[in-house]
């Protein structure tokens, strides 16, 4: 599966410049492309609502939090979104290209697989990050 240069460029901007809070990627005609860019002030709810309820997507989310020592930190999550009601073929294509796509995005600290919004709730993300 080919990865568009825009995917890598936007991810580097998220990682280095904090230009975005999240990026949603989709597979379009045998290529992974950027679908949605979430601005730096957008919330986790904005992010989850940008994912389609019936189609698979990849996403990265820059999660900011305060540690017990009162330090500001951030961790980049990779989320493989694969709703149960999406088509079997789509699930297979996304599952088979996930690892090679993740390798293109250097700097991911956590990965979540979700088939339902409850599997990537903010509490789960916080629990993994802290």
C-alpha positions, 0 to 999 in steps of 0.5 A: 500500500502506497503512503502519500507524501502528505501523510508523512509531512503532516505527521512530522508537523504534528510531531515537531510543530504541534500544528495539529491535534489529530490527523485522520487517514483513509485508504483511497485507490490503493494509497493512504491519504490524509482525510482530516486535520484537526487544529491544535485547539480541537478536543478529543470529542472533535477527534472521535466525531471525525471518524466515520461510524461505518468505515475503517480509518487510521488516525494519530492523536496528540494527547496532552496531559499533566503528570503527577509531578505537575509537568506538561507532557504529550504522547502520540497515539496511533488508532486503528479504527475498524467499526464492526459494521464496516465491510469485511473487505475494508477491515482486511485491507486496513488490517493488512496495511497497518503495520507498514503504515505505522513504520512510516510514522516515526514517533508513535508512542502508543497504539489502540485498536478500536471497533467501538467508540468505548474502546478508545474512550478518553479514560482509556487513552489517559490510562495508557499515557500516564 
